[in-house]
């Protein structure tokens, strides 16, 4: 008899608890939702590709007029886990982004962004004057020293 009551009692209680928790879990999932990430092709050769993974776009509400990117280099025809980070976090103006962007599409990969997030947080903790000194205003590959002149 106790097991019947337990089944009926839990059958009535669990949906109510699930509904309550489901709402809280849903709200938490929405708050923790990651921003959209995109890529920009920077360099293409028969052997090598370079791209920028764009994690943050200019946000006037946050008083941040810059793109925040990670720059990746990968040898073609190698496994996805064989790559080189040319920059963990680079702050880029819209003009520099436009000068850097190639129209050619390439196969890119998304890597864990923990290093980017740490570097971005460190940048945010700097004074405004310090933050302005590290902004890339020319072209991304020039700023990371990867030879912007190597572009086809």
N, CA, C and O of each residue as an XYZ file, in Angstrom:
608
protein
N       0.818     -1.178      0.000
C       0.000      0.000      0.000
C       0.868      1.250      0.000
O       0.562      2.222     -0.690
N       1.939      1.226      0.764
C       2.825      2.387      0.817
C       3.456      2.626     -0.550
O       3.637      3.769     -0.969
N       3.791      1.533     -1.243
C       4.418      1.719     -2.547
C       3.426      2.306     -3.550
O       3.822      3.059     -4.440
N       2.131      1.967     -3.413
C       1.122      2.558     -4.291
C       1.003      4.044     -4.024
O       0.968      4.836     -4.965
N       0.940      4.444     -2.753
C       0.861      5.858     -2.413
C       2.106      6.583     -2.901
O       2.013      7.702     -3.406
N       3.274      5.957     -2.756
C       4.524      6.561     -3.171
C       4.506      6.813     -4.671
O       4.920      7.876     -5.133
N       4.016      5.814     -5.445
C       3.942      5.998     -6.895
C       2.965      7.107     -7.255
O       3.263      7.940     -8.111
N       1.816      7.127     -6.622
C       0.819      8.156     -6.914
C       1.322      9.513     -6.437
O       1.217     10.509     -7.152
N       1.870      9.543     -5.222
C       2.382     10.804     -4.664
C       3.510     11.362     -5.518
O       3.509     12.545     -5.856
N       4.476     10.511     -5.869
C       5.583     10.977     -6.701
C       5.110     11.318     -8.098
O       5.630     12.232     -8.738
N       4.105     10.568     -8.571
C       3.564     10.866     -9.888
C       2.930     12.247     -9.943
O       2.927     12.885    -10.995
N       2.403     12.706     -8.843
C       1.794     14.036     -8.806
C       2.827     15.112     -8.485
O       2.744     16.227     -9.001
N       3.792     14.785     -7.641
C       4.778     15.772     -7.187
C       5.857     16.006     -8.242
O       6.236     17.150     -8.496
N       6.342     14.958     -8.842
C       7.446     15.112     -9.780
C       7.134     16.033    -10.961
O       7.978     16.856    -11.313
N       5.957     15.930    -11.590
C       5.676     16.882    -12.669
C       5.661     18.333    -12.183
O       6.112     19.229    -12.896
N       5.147     18.567    -10.979
C       5.122     19.927    -10.442
C       6.543     20.425    -10.198
O       6.871     21.562    -10.537
N       7.381     19.584     -9.615
C       8.780     19.955     -9.370
C       9.503     20.160    -10.698
O      10.266     21.112    -10.861
N       9.258     19.273    -11.629
C       9.895     19.393    -12.946
C       9.477     20.689    -13.627
O      10.294     21.352    -14.265
N       8.205     21.047    -13.490
C       7.738     22.297    -14.101
C       8.423     23.488    -13.462
O       8.849     24.417    -14.149
N       8.525     23.455    -12.135
C       9.214     24.556    -11.447
C      10.688     24.609    -11.830
O      11.203     25.671    -12.178
N      11.353     23.487    -11.767
C      12.774     23.451    -12.108
C      12.993     23.697    -13.587
O      13.965     24.338    -13.985
N      12.089     23.188    -14.389
C      12.226     23.390    -15.832
C      12.240     24.867    -16.184
O      13.018     25.300    -17.035
N      11.392     25.632    -15.542
C      11.385     27.072    -15.778
C      12.691     27.697    -15.348
O      13.233     28.544    -16.058
N      13.212     27.296    -14.195
C      14.477     27.846    -13.706
C      15.628     27.399    -14.597
O      16.516     28.192    -14.908
N      15.618     26.159    -15.001
C      16.680     25.658    -15.868
C      16.626     26.370    -17.207
O      17.665     26.742    -17.753
N      15.433     26.563    -17.741
C      15.288     27.251    -19.022
C      15.811     28.678    -18.919
O      16.523     29.148    -19.806
N      15.458     29.364    -17.840
C      15.923     30.748    -17.666
C      17.440     30.766    -17.557
O      18.087     31.646    -18.125
N      18.016     29.813    -16.838
C      19.465     29.751    -16.700
C      20.121     29.464    -18.048
O      21.148     30.057    -18.377
N      19.539     28.570    -18.819
C      20.100     28.239    -20.123
C      20.071     29.456    -21.039
O      21.011     29.674    -21.803
N      19.031     30.231    -20.976
C      18.952     31.441    -21.794
C      20.014     32.441    -21.368
O      20.648     33.067    -22.217
N      20.218     32.600    -20.063
C      21.202     33.558    -19.581
C      22.614     33.130    -19.942
O      23.473     33.978    -20.182
N      22.868     31.824    -19.986
C      24.197     31.320    -20.262
C      24.437     31.074    -21.749
O      25.504     30.595    -22.134
N      23.465     31.395    -22.575
C      23.579     31.138    -24.006
C      24.787     31.867    -24.578
O      24.963     33.064    -24.350
N      25.615     31.144    -25.321
C      26.825     31.726    -25.882
C      26.490     32.589    -27.094
O      25.561     32.290    -27.844
N      27.252     33.654    -27.274
C      26.998     34.514    -28.431
C      27.340     33.783    -29.726
O      28.114     32.826    -29.732
N      26.759     34.245    -30.799
C      27.047     33.663    -32.104
C      28.512     33.917    -32.451
O      29.036     35.008    -32.225
N      29.150     32.914    -32.991
C      30.549     32.997    -33.367
C      30.622     32.841    -34.876
O      29.932     32.001    -35.454
N      31.464     33.654    -35.517
C      31.625     33.551    -36.958
C      33.107     33.563    -37.307
O      33.950     33.806    -36.443
N      33.419     33.306    -38.545
C      34.812     33.328    -38.978
C      34.974     34.258    -40.173
O      34.043     34.488    -40.945
N      36.190     34.785    -40.296
C      36.557     35.658    -41.409
C      37.831     35.096    -42.011
O      38.821     34.899    -41.306
N      37.813     34.838    -43.307
C      38.993     34.334    -44.000
C      40.010     35.463    -44.142
O      39.675     36.558    -44.592
N      41.265     35.183    -43.751
C      42.323     36.188    -43.805
C      43.383     35.888    -44.859
O      43.938     36.804    -45.465
N      43.662     34.607    -45.076
C      44.758     34.226    -45.969
C      44.517     32.811    -46.474
O      44.100     31.931    -45.722
N      44.784     32.607    -47.752
C      44.627     31.283    -48.344
C      45.800     31.041    -49.285
O      46.101     31.876    -50.138
N      46.459     29.898    -49.128
C      47.477     29.446    -50.074
C      47.261     27.945    -50.242
O      46.458     27.357    -49.517
N      47.954     27.321    -51.177
C      47.794     25.865    -51.326
C      48.201     25.085    -50.073
O      47.727     23.971    -49.854
N      49.081     25.669    -49.251
C      49.559     24.963    -48.062
C      48.895     25.406    -46.757
O      48.731     24.597    -45.843
N      48.513     26.679    -46.662
C      48.114     27.255    -45.383
C      46.836     28.069    -45.511
O      46.577     28.693    -46.540
N      46.044     28.050    -44.444
C      44.898     28.944    -44.339
C      44.978     29.662    -42.992
O      45.454     29.111    -41.999
N      44.499     30.905    -42.989
C      44.436     31.683    -41.751
C      43.063     32.316    -41.684
O      42.520     32.791    -42.681
N      42.517     32.309    -40.481
C      41.212     32.930    -40.299
C      41.110     33.549    -38.922
O      41.879     33.231    -38.015
N      40.145     34.438    -38.785
C      39.837     35.043    -37.492
C      38.494     34.501    -37.038
O      37.521     34.511    -37.792
N      38.449     34.037    -35.823
C      37.188     33.643    -35.212
C      36.678     34.857    -34.453
O      37.321     35.327    -33.514
N      35.530     35.356    -34.858
C      34.967     36.570    -34.268
C      34.057     36.166    -33.116
O      33.027     35.524    -33.319
N      34.451     36.551    -31.904
C      33.661     36.224    -30.720
C      32.758     37.376    -30.289
O      31.663     37.145    -29.775
N      33.204     38.602    -30.493
C      32.407     39.759    -30.087
C      32.462     40.800    -31.181
O      33.523     41.096    -31.729
N      31.309     41.349    -31.488
C      31.209     42.403    -32.498
C      31.027     43.740    -31.778
O      30.718     43.759    -30.586
N      31.216     44.858    -32.484
C      31.037     46.161    -31.832
C      29.686     46.251    -31.127
O      28.659     45.842    -31.668
N      29.707     46.792    -29.908
C      28.500     46.876    -29.094
C      28.418     48.266    -28.456
O      29.014     48.496    -27.404
N      27.686     49.191    -29.083
C      27.576     50.548    -28.534
C      27.010     50.575    -27.112
O      27.387     51.434    -26.315
N      26.126     49.662    -26.792
C      25.539     49.628    -25.449
C      26.600     49.323    -24.398
O      26.490     49.761    -23.253
N      27.617     48.579    -24.786
C      28.697     48.208    -23.869
C      29.880     49.172    -24.005
O      30.918     48.976    -23.374
N      29.721     50.204    -24.824
C      30.786     51.178    -25.110
C      32.029     50.490    -25.641
O      33.153     50.833    -25.273
N      31.814     49.523    -26.502
C      32.914     48.772    -27.098
C      32.749     48.801    -28.616
O      31.946     48.042    -29.160
N      33.500     49.669    -29.312
C      33.328     49.810    -30.765
C      34.163     48.829    -31.585
O      34.333     49.029    -32.788
N      34.686     47.780    -30.962
C      35.648     46.908    -31.634
C      35.152     45.476    -31.804
O      34.245     45.013    -31.113
N      35.795     44.792    -32.764
C      35.653     43.348    -32.907
C      36.697     42.709    -31.998
O      37.788     43.249    -31.814
N      36.354     41.566    -31.438
C      37.294     40.807    -30.612
C      37.422     39.430    -31.251
O      36.444     38.689    -31.356
N      38.640     39.096    -31.676
C      38.851     37.889    -32.462
C      40.013     37.072    -31.927
O      40.849     37.550    -31.159
N      40.031     35.838    -32.356
C      41.160     34.928    -32.163
C      41.650     34.610    -33.578
O      40.836     34.411    -34.480
N      42.960     34.561    -33.780
C      43.500     34.335    -35.118
C      44.163     32.961    -35.164
O      45.022     32.643    -34.342
N      43.749     32.153    -36.138
C      44.192     30.764    -36.269
C      44.905     30.565    -37.608
O      44.522     31.132    -38.632
N      45.946     29.749    -37.563
C      46.632     29.313    -38.783
C      46.617     27.796    -38.798
O      46.855     27.149    -37.778
N      46.334     27.237    -39.964
C      46.280     25.779    -40.076
C      46.844     25.362    -41.421
O      46.522     25.942    -42.458
N      47.687     24.350    -41.383
C      48.192     23.770    -42.622
C      47.070     22.938    -43.230
O      46.389     22.181    -42.539
N      46.898     23.096    -44.516
C      45.856     22.316    -45.194
C      46.214     20.833    -45.161
O      47.386     20.462    -45.090
N      45.204     20.014    -45.213
C      45.346     18.553    -45.268
C      46.010     17.994    -44.008
O      46.667     16.955    -44.061
N      45.842     18.676    -42.884
C      46.289     18.137    -41.603
C      45.051     17.945    -40.736
O      44.014     18.552    -41.004
N      45.141     17.113    -39.705
C      43.969     16.900    -38.838
C      43.530     18.206    -38.170
O      44.351     19.100    -37.966
N      42.263     18.322    -37.835
C      41.736     19.556    -37.236
C      42.452     19.986    -35.957
O      42.515     21.179    -35.662
N      42.986     19.046    -35.201
C      43.625     19.401    -33.942
C      45.052     19.928    -34.126
O      45.683     20.339    -33.153
N      45.557     19.922    -35.333
C      46.882     20.476    -35.596
C      46.714     21.877    -36.162
O      46.432     22.051    -37.348
N      46.888     22.868    -35.308
C      46.721     24.265    -35.703
C      47.617     25.134    -34.835
O      48.207     24.665    -33.862
N      47.707     26.395    -35.197
C      48.525     27.334    -34.445
C      47.689     28.590    -34.184
O      47.051     29.125    -35.091
N      47.704     29.046    -32.940
C      47.036     30.304    -32.606
C      48.027     31.429    -32.843
O      49.067     31.496    -32.187
N      47.708     32.308    -33.776
C      48.562     33.463    -34.016
C      48.255     34.584    -33.026
O      49.120     35.403    -32.718
N      47.031     34.613    -32.535
C      46.632     35.568    -31.497
C      45.469     34.970    -30.726
O      44.475     34.539    -31.311
N      45.601     34.951    -29.415
C      44.532     34.442    -28.567
C      43.384     35.438    -28.494
O      42.215     35.052    -28.512
N      43.722     36.721    -28.411
C      42.715     37.787    -28.370
C      43.291     38.995    -29.077
O      44.364     39.484    -28.722
N      42.579     39.469    -30.071
C      42.997     40.653    -30.810
C      41.800     41.595    -30.900
O      40.689     41.177    -31.226
N      42.039     42.859    -30.608
C      41.012     43.885    -30.672
C      41.176     44.582    -32.020
O      42.264     45.060    -32.342
N      40.093     44.643    -32.816
C      40.189     45.085    -34.200
C      39.126     46.144    -34.503
O      37.965     45.998    -34.120
N      39.535     47.212    -35.196
C      38.558     48.209    -35.644
C      37.768     47.655    -36.820
O      38.186     46.689    -37.459
N      36.633     48.266    -37.099
C      35.813     47.833    -38.236
C      36.569     48.021    -39.548
O      36.450     47.192    -40.451
N      37.336     49.087    -39.664
C      38.111     49.345    -40.877
C      39.181     48.274    -41.076
O      39.375     47.784    -42.188
N      39.871     47.913    -39.998
C      40.899     46.865    -40.088
C      40.262     45.522    -40.439
O      40.846     44.731    -41.180
N      39.081     45.269    -39.915
C      38.374     44.026    -40.242
C      38.043     43.995    -41.727
O      38.233     42.974    -42.387
N      37.552     45.103    -42.250
C      37.217     45.168    -43.678
C      38.453     44.982    -44.553
O      38.385     44.298    -45.574
N      39.580     45.579    -44.171
C      40.817     45.426    -44.942
C      41.353     43.997    -44.887
O      42.049     43.562    -45.805
N      41.040     43.277    -43.836
C      41.580     41.935    -43.621
C      40.780     40.841    -44.311
O      41.322     39.791    -44.654
N      39.515     41.082    -44.511
C      38.568     40.065    -44.961
C      38.775     39.693    -46.428
O      38.823     40.562    -47.298
N      38.898     38.385    -46.691
C      38.896     37.869    -48.058
C      37.509     37.304    -48.341
O      36.839     36.805    -47.437
N      37.091     37.383    -49.572
C      35.769     36.849    -49.936
C      35.787     35.339    -50.085
O      34.742     34.694    -50.010
N      36.961     34.775    -50.294
C      37.081     33.337    -50.490
C      36.656     32.588    -49.228
O      37.039     32.962    -48.119
N      35.875     31.545    -49.398
C      35.426     30.716    -48.279
C      36.384     29.551    -48.102
O      36.856     28.961    -49.074
N      36.661     29.231    -46.853
C      37.539     28.102    -46.534
C      36.888     27.264    -45.440
O      35.969     27.709    -44.752
N      37.384     26.053    -45.299
C      36.919     25.203    -44.202
C      37.629     25.663    -42.934
O      38.858     25.707    -42.878
N      36.848     26.001    -41.931
C      37.407     26.436    -40.656
C      36.902     25.529    -39.550
O      35.970     24.747    -39.738
N      37.532     25.648    -38.407
C      37.160     24.854    -37.240
C      36.999     25.794    -36.059
O      37.622     26.854    -36.006
N      36.153     25.395    -35.105
C      35.991     26.150    -33.882
C      36.693     25.397    -32.772
O      36.470     24.204    -32.568
N      37.538     26.110    -32.066
C      38.291     25.524    -30.968
C      37.776     26.089    -29.648
O      37.096     27.115    -29.628
N      38.099     25.424    -28.561
C      37.655     25.888    -27.250
C      38.074     27.337    -27.054
O      39.186     27.731    -27.407
N      37.174     28.116    -26.490
C      37.421     29.549    -26.382
C      37.906     29.995    -25.003
O      37.875     31.189    -24.704
N      38.350     29.074    -24.167
C      38.756     29.437    -22.803
C      39.924     30.414    -22.815
O      39.940     31.356    -22.022
N      40.902     30.212    -23.695
C      42.041     31.123    -23.761
C      41.601     32.513    -24.216
O      42.076     33.526    -23.702
N      40.692     32.545    -25.179
C      40.156     33.836    -25.622
C      39.465     34.541    -24.461
O      39.709     35.724    -24.223
N      38.610     33.831    -23.740
C      37.853     34.453    -22.655
C      38.766     34.997    -21.560
O      38.507     36.068    -21.012
N      39.833     34.266    -21.239
C      40.788     34.746    -20.229
C      41.472     36.020    -20.714
O      41.578     36.992    -19.965
N      41.934     36.021    -21.954
C      42.617     37.198    -22.500
C      41.657     38.386    -22.630
O      42.032     39.527    -22.359
N      40.425     38.112    -23.045
C      39.428     39.180    -23.171
C      39.139     39.792    -21.808
O      39.050     41.014    -21.689
N      38.992     38.971    -20.790
C      38.732     39.474    -19.439
C      39.899     40.346    -18.962
O      39.684     41.397    -18.357
N      41.129     39.910    -19.234
C      42.301     40.698    -18.846
C      42.299     42.048    -19.567
O      42.643     43.069    -18.972
N      41.916     42.057    -20.834
C      41.840     43.306    -21.591
C      40.798     44.236    -20.982
O      41.038     45.435    -20.848
N      39.640     43.689    -20.611
C      38.561     44.498    -20.031
C      38.969     45.117    -18.693
O      38.468     46.177    -18.319
N      39.872     44.461    -17.979
C      40.296     44.958    -16.667
C      41.330     46.075    -16.774
O      41.628     46.730    -15.775
N      41.878     46.304    -17.957
C      42.846     47.382    -18.147
C      42.131     48.729    -18.174
O      40.919     48.804    -18.376
N      42.909     49.791    -17.965
C      42.330     51.128    -18.077
C      41.982     51.394    -19.542
O      42.497     50.725    -20.439
N      41.120     52.358    -19.777
C      40.700     52.691    -21.133
C      41.911     53.071    -21.995
O      41.986     52.678    -23.159
N      42.839     53.816    -21.442
C      44.038     54.225    -22.188
C      44.873     53.005    -22.580
O      45.369     52.934    -23.705
N      45.032     52.056    -21.675
C      45.788     50.833    -21.990
C      45.079     50.015    -23.060
O      45.726     49.467    -23.952
N      43.758     49.927    -22.978
C      43.002     49.160    -23.967
C      43.174     49.738    -25.366
O      43.289     48.988    -26.336
N      43.193     51.047    -25.477
C      43.308     51.703    -26.785
C      44.660     51.450    -27.450
O      44.756     51.476    -28.677
N      45.705     51.206    -26.658
C      47.036     51.026    -27.238
C      47.191     49.698    -27.967
O      48.104     49.554    -28.781
N      46.338     48.740    -27.703
C      46.485     47.423    -28.324
C      45.468     47.165    -29.430
O      45.295     46.024    -29.857
N      44.800     48.204    -29.893
C      43.783     48.037    -30.933
C      44.455     47.930    -32.299
O      45.303     48.752    -32.646
N      44.073     46.919    -33.067
C      44.589     46.728    -34.424
C      43.824     47.669    -35.356
O      42.602     47.586    -35.477
N      44.567     48.563    -36.011
C      43.942     49.573    -36.872
C      44.354     49.422    -38.335
O      43.870     50.169    -39.185
N      45.237     48.473    -38.645
C      45.705     48.309    -40.027
C      45.022     47.112    -40.674
O      43.995     47.271    -41.334
N      45.571     45.931    -40.497
C      44.994     44.667    -40.973
C      45.394     43.596    -39.970
O      46.463     43.672    -39.364
N      44.553     42.621    -39.800
C      44.762     41.616    -38.758
C      46.107     40.917    -38.894
O      46.829     40.790    -37.906
N      46.461     40.459    -40.092
C      47.725     39.724    -40.233
C      48.935     40.622    -40.006
O      49.973     40.144    -39.549
N      48.826     41.889    -40.312
C      49.912     42.818    -39.987
C      50.050     42.963    -38.484
O      51.164     43.006    -37.962
N      48.938     43.038    -37.793
C      48.957     43.222    -36.339
C      49.523     42.010    -35.604
O      50.150     42.170    -34.557
N      49.320     40.826    -36.120
C      49.854     39.632    -35.459
C      51.228     39.258    -35.994
O      51.835     38.293    -35.532
N      51.722     40.024    -36.974
C      53.055     39.754    -37.512
C      53.111     38.522    -38.391
O      54.157     37.883    -38.503
N      51.997     38.186    -39.012
C      51.953     36.995    -39.850
C      52.090     37.363    -41.328
O      51.745     36.568    -42.202
N      52.582     38.544    -41.600
C      52.850     38.913    -42.985
C      51.610     39.205    -43.788
O      51.211     38.408    -44.637
N      50.997     40.339    -43.527
C      49.833     40.740    -44.314
C      50.165     40.820    -45.785
O      49.275     40.726    -46.630
N      51.460     40.995    -46.109
C      51.849     41.088    -47.526
C      51.802     39.723    -48.206
O      51.923     39.647    -49.429
N      51.631     38.655    -47.453
C      51.565     37.314    -48.046
C      50.194     37.023    -48.644
O      49.981     35.949    -49.206
N      49.279     37.947    -48.531
C      47.940     37.706    -49.076
C      48.027     37.600    -50.593
O      48.780     38.346    -51.218
N      47.278     36.696    -51.189
C      47.298     36.532    -52.646
C      46.667     37.725    -53.343
O      46.599     37.757    -54.572
